[in-house]
Amino acid sequence: MNSRGEMELLRAPAPATRHEGPALLWRKPGQGMIYLPGWGPANMMGQMIDLDADDRLEILYSGITPDGESTLAVANPDGSLDWEHVFPGIGADGVYSGVSRWFAGQFVGDDTLDVAAVYHNAGEGSNHLVVLDGTNGAPAWEQAIIPLPERSAGWRTARVLAPPVHTLHDFNGDGVEDIAFLPIFATLILSGRDGASLAARTVEDSFGRTLGYPYTQLADVDCDGRLDLLHPSTHFMTAQNDRLEKLWMIDMEGKATSYLPALADLNGDGAPDLHFPTTDGKFLSLSGRDGAILREHAGLPVGWTSTGAADINHDGITDFFYYARSGELVVINGAAQPGQSPLLWTLPLAAPAGMTEHPIFTDLDGDGFGEFLLVSGDGYLRCIGSRPTPPE
């Protein structure tokens, strides 16, 4: 995104023509997602995804018409548009109106991925959720106000907001993905097919209090064969089943980092457990079944990102990693017992400059050893090898 609010695609020159410099391939009026809808302008990127399963990535972004109305557009790599849906009367300032988030899923029921978009028209708290057919951008359904059960004392409806993470799963078994999220006051599960409420319950009814601004993850923590909803936040770690009944709740006393924990079965009981750093220098592993502390390590760098899980050192046991507030990439040895040093290694980098520099671990070159990808606070995208030292 350039400073004029336009989508640009640049081509880096091939080595033989490097002296020519980069070339502008195409430019469109538009912008990316809004990190804080209703509070600021668009300040994030668009999205790249293969909507039509043709093995080519399309570019999803919020376009801007000559009249200043926001759109959701799907562009091909050559700049041509597959489709563009206009939101009448919705501007692009991001505070009072704008298209703030979008994500893809199997909603309509064909082989093409569809797009769900969140837009607002009157500032913070005025969001609408609309599902667009991935083949042509036609609206399939739209929701804004979700009725709540009578037992939800003090609340009768919940507004569709734009949390950082939406979770998708076919909860009702109708063959399409449904949408689960927690817009501050209530947990909602909406049918991906038509937007109908499959389940809705206030957090006060489920947990006896508000939870702040939690994320939502899906995992079968009670091992009943159905996915449950985890809601990690700075203050609480909570779990509820797909009927939105409370499974457990742990008060973190404001010491949890406000991002997603890693999920991995630590104690072999079949349930995925939660693993994450805290703001007082600990790394905790909580039982997925009841939230009890399974393992605790102290004296560690304070985390700043979501926690990842992978077998980093190839010993057959899941390890954990995160980017620390102090600027270190931290790798926790999953085999370390209480009293043992939990660190596999740390790598000093620049301190984080933003809020979302989550590290990624994957085998980029196919050699059987994973690499870390991380944007550090000094403005570099770093690829860090994790290859173990060969035996002498």
N, C-alpha and C positions, 0 to 999 in steps of 0.2 A: 504494500500500500504506500503510495507516495503522499507528500504533504498536501496535495490538492484533493485528497479523497478519491483517488482513482486506483483501480486495479491495474497493475503493470506486470507483464511477463518479460523478463530479460533473458537473452541467450548469451551465455559465456562463450567466448571464441575458442575454437579448437587450437591445440598447440601450434599448428603450422601457420595459423593466422592470428596469433595472439596480439600482434601489433595493431590489429584493426580495432580492438576494444570491444566491449559488449554492444549488442544491437537490440533496440526496442522492437519486439515482435508485434505486440498489440497493447492497446490501452482502453479501458472501459471506465466510465464513471461508477464508482462504487466504494465499498468499504467492508471491513471484516466484522467480527462479532464484538459485542459490548461486554466488558468484564463486569461492570456494575450497572445493569440496566436501570434507567431512571435517575442515575447519579452522575453519569459522565458520558462522553462521546465514545464512538467505536474506537477501540484501542487494541484489538486482537486481529489475528489473521482470519482468512476464510477457511475453507475446508477442501481437501482433495479426496475424492472417493470414486470408485467405479460404480456408478449407479446402474448402468445398463448391461453390465457383465460382458463388455466387449474387450476386456483386458487393457483398457486405456482409462487413465484417471480423468475425471471431470473436475472442474473447479467450481465450488459453490461459494457465492459471495452475495452480499446485499447491494444490488445496483441502485442507481438514482436516476429517475426519469428527468427530462428537461424541465418538468414542472416541479421538481424537487420531491417527488414521492418515492418512497422506498420500494424496492422489489427484492425478490429472491431469484437469482439467476444461476443457470447451469451453463458454464462455458467449456468448450472443448480446448485441447491444447493449442489449436490454431486460432483461437479467439472467437470462432463462431459459436452461437448460442443454440443449445438444444431447446431451451425454453426459458422464459422469464415471467414470473408472476408478480403483478403489480398490486400493492396494498393501497387502495384508494384512501387519500386523506392522511396517510402516515408519512411523516417527514423523516429526516435522516440526522437530526441533531443528537439523538441518543438520550437526551435528558427527558424531553417532553414527548418524544415519539421516536420510533425506530424499530428495525428488526434486530433483535438482540442475540438470539441463539438459533441454531438449527442443527439437526442431526438426522441420520438416515436409519431406516429400518424397514422390515417387511410388514407393511400396514394394510395395503389395499388387497393383497392376496395373489398378485401375479409374480413373475420371476424377476421383475425389476424392483430395485430398492426405491422406496418412497422417502419423502423429506418431511419432517415435522419442524415447524418454525414457530418461534415465540416472538410476538411483536407487542408494543405498547403504544397507547394513543393519548395518554393524559398524565405522563409522569410515572413515578415509581408506584407500583401497586395496581396498574391498569392493564395487566398482561392478558393476551389471548394466545391460545395454542391452536395452530391450524396444521392439518396434514395435507400435503400436496402430492398428487399422483406423480411418481417418478418418471413416467413416460411423457407427460405433457404439461405438468405443473398445475393441472386443474385441482381445485380444492375438493377434498374428499369429506372432511368434516372440520368443525371448529368448536372449541370449548373456551369458556372464560370463567364461569362461576359453577362450582361443584357443590351440590347439596351435601350436607353432613347429617348423620343419624341424629335422632331426637336426643339420644343420651349425651350428645356433645354440648354440655352446659355452657352457655355463654356464646356459642358459635352455631350458626345455622348453615353457613356456606363457607367455602374456601376458594380463594382466588388462585388461578393458575399463575405461578411466578416462574422465574428463570433461574433455578438453582444451578450451580456449576456442573453437576453431574445428573443426567437422567439415566435410568437403568431400564433395559429392555428385556422382556421375557414373555413367552406365551403362558400367562398365568391360567387362563380358562380353557386351554386346549383346543382353540378353534382354528389353529394353523397359522395365525399371524401374531406378530409381536405386540405385546401390551407395554404401556409406559408407566413406570413407578417412579415417584419422586416425593420429596418432602419440602413443600414451599413454606417453611418456617412454622406454621401453626398446625398443619395436618399432614398425615401421610395419605397419598392418593395413588390408586392404581386405575388407570384409564384403559379402556379397550382400544387397541390399535386399529380395529376395524371401523368403529363408529364414534369413538370418544366417550361412550357411556361409562359411568362410574362402576367399576367392578368391586372396589373397596375404598372406603374413606373413613378416616377416624382422626380426631384431633390428637396431638401429642399429649395434651393434658389428660385426656381420657385414657390413653395408652400407658403413659409413664408418670402421670401425676404432676407434671410441670412442663414448662417449655424447655427446649433443648438448645436454643440459639440458632446457629446456622450450620446444621450438620450436612454431611455428604450422605449418599446412599450407595450401598454395595449389596450384591446378592450372593448368598452362599447357603448351603443346606447345613446349618449349624446344629440342628436337632436331629439330623440323620433320619428324617421321615420320608425322604425321597422327593420333597418339595423345597423349592428355594425360599429362604427367609430373607428378611431385609435388615441389614446392619446400618446403623446411623452413627458413624464416628464424628466427633466434634472436639473442640478444645476442652469442653467441660464434662462431656459424658460419652461413654461408649454404650450403645444400646442395641438390642436385637428384638425383632418382632416377626411372627410368622406371616404367611400371605393372607391370613384373615385379620391381620393387624393387631393381634393379641401380643402382649408383652411376653417375651421370653426371659430377658434379663436386662439389667441396667446397672452400670458402674459409674460412680461419681469420680471423675478424674481431677477434681479440684482445680480446674483450669490449667492443668499441667500437660495435657496431651497436645501434640501439634495438630493443627486444624486441617490435616490432609488424610489421605486414605492409608490405612495400615495394609501390610502384606498379609495374605491369607495362605496358611500352610499348616498341615496337621503335624504338630510337634510331638504329641504324646501317644500317637498311634491309636487313638480311639475312633478314628474315622471321620471326625468332625474337623473342618478347617479352623485353625486358631488364628488370633489376631496378633500381629507383631509390629511394634512402632516405637520410636524414640519419644521422650518426654522433654518438657522445657526445663527440668531440673537435672538433666544429664543422665537419665536412666534409659535403658532399652527394655521394654516389657513384652512378655508373651502372655496373652490372655486366652483362657479356654473358650473355644467357640460354643461349647455347650452351656456354660453358665457364667462366663466372664471372670472366673477365678484366675488369679495370677499363677501361671505355670512356671515362669522363670523371670528373673529380674537381674539385670546387670547395671552397675552404677559407674560413675566417673567417665561418661562418654560425651562426645560433642553433641550439642543440642541440635536436633533435627530441624529442617526447614522445608522439607518436601514430603511427598508420599513415599512410602517404603516399598521397595521391590523385593522379590524373592526369586532365587535361582541357586543352583549348585555351582557356586563360583570356583571352588577348589577341586571339583571332581572327586569328592569323597563319598558321594551317594547321599549326602544330607543337605537339605535346603539351607542356604545362607540368606542374609538380608543386607540391603544396602540403601543408603539415603545420602542426600546432599546436606551438609551441616551449615548452620548459621555462621560458623567461623570460616567457612569456605573450603571445607574438606569433603572429599568423597569418602564415605565411611562404609566399610564392609564388615558385617557381623558374622562370626563363625557360628553357624547353626548347631554345631556339635559341642560348643562350650557349655560346661556345667557351671552352676553357681560357685564362685570362688576362683574359677579359671579366667584367664584373660579372654574377653569375648571378641577381640579384634582380630580379623584376618589381616587387614591392613587399612591404613588411611592414606589418602593422597591430597596434599595441600594444593588448593586452587584459590582463585579469587573469591571473596565473599559474595554471596548472592546479591544481585542488584534488584531483583523483583520478587514475585511471590510464587512463581510456578515453574522454576527450572528443575523439573523432575527428571532424574536420570533414567535412561533406558538401557537395558541389557539384552543383547542379541548377538547371534553369530553372523556378523556382516559378511565375512569372506568365505564361509563354508568350510573352515578348517577344523571344526569340532571344538573350538575354544571361543568363548563369548567375548564381546567387546562392549564397553560402556560408551554411550553417547550422552553428552551433557553440555548444555550452554552455560558457561560459567559467568560470573559477575563482571569479568573484564571484557566481555563482548566476543568471546571465542566459542565456537562449536568444537568441542574436543572429542576425539575418539581415543579411548583408553583401553589398551589390551589387558586381558586378565589371564593370559597364558601362564600356567604354573612353571616354575623353574625346572628344567629337565634334570633328571638324575645324573650325577657325576659318574 
